Amino acid sequence: MKRPAIQKIRNYQEVVNAIGQASRTLPDLKVVELGAVETAAGRYPFFHLTLKGARTGNPKPRPVYIGGGIHGDEPGGVWAVLEFLRRYKTLPDRYQHFDYTILPCTNPFGYEHNTRLNADGIDLNRQFRSPSPPIEVQWVKKAAGDRSFQLAMEFHEDVDTEGFYLYELTQKNEPSWGREMIARIGEKYPINRNEEIEGMPAEEGLIHRQPGDIDFRKIMEQRADWPQAFYHYANGSQRCYTTETPVHLTREERAEIHLTALDAALRKLWES
């Protein structure tokens, strides 16, 4: 059965332009076009960005992954990444202690047409264990390079939530930072304090899992439809966070929430 036509809601060219502007203002930003997503609606260049921290002194800058827009109807993540690039030169010095791998918009067709899925009707965030994933997922894996990041942040949104919440995956013996991150956001924005979120137990906006969680280990082993956070976690990334903002807030507020969570996590990483 033929799927109904999807209308263009946003313009991906604005993302392309913002990346170009960032490359002109940030000398250490490297922009690589890994290819283009070819669809009946048009051609969408797919970008992998790297931003190197200061190389003076010790310790060596630590690897951080930042991604947005894997679900096209969750544009706040893309806006947050672009705002991070716009602000970077004015951010505190601690931001210079990290090497960033950045995927500004993993699903450009979905972003432009405000659909969770890509042009082929596939949820990209369920394809990270597939032996033959869509090209967008292949490019994410190429950019990440199976590396172990000390922090992997993915910016998402939830149309059904009235407040922010957070998924946290930590490797063995790594303490949780999620509560502190949520506390920072809760100073200004609403938090989803339900005891269950998306069918999972939650504590004041935090969904937290560790290697010792038997149910989670079974999920990892049995699920074929891995989300991106599982992929980073399986590659040994120390901390994987999926931030979920409510969509009833303004564009600026949604981006600010993601960046507040990022700032809280980077501060903890810098202090550790």
Disulfide bonds with the S-S distance in Angstrom:
none
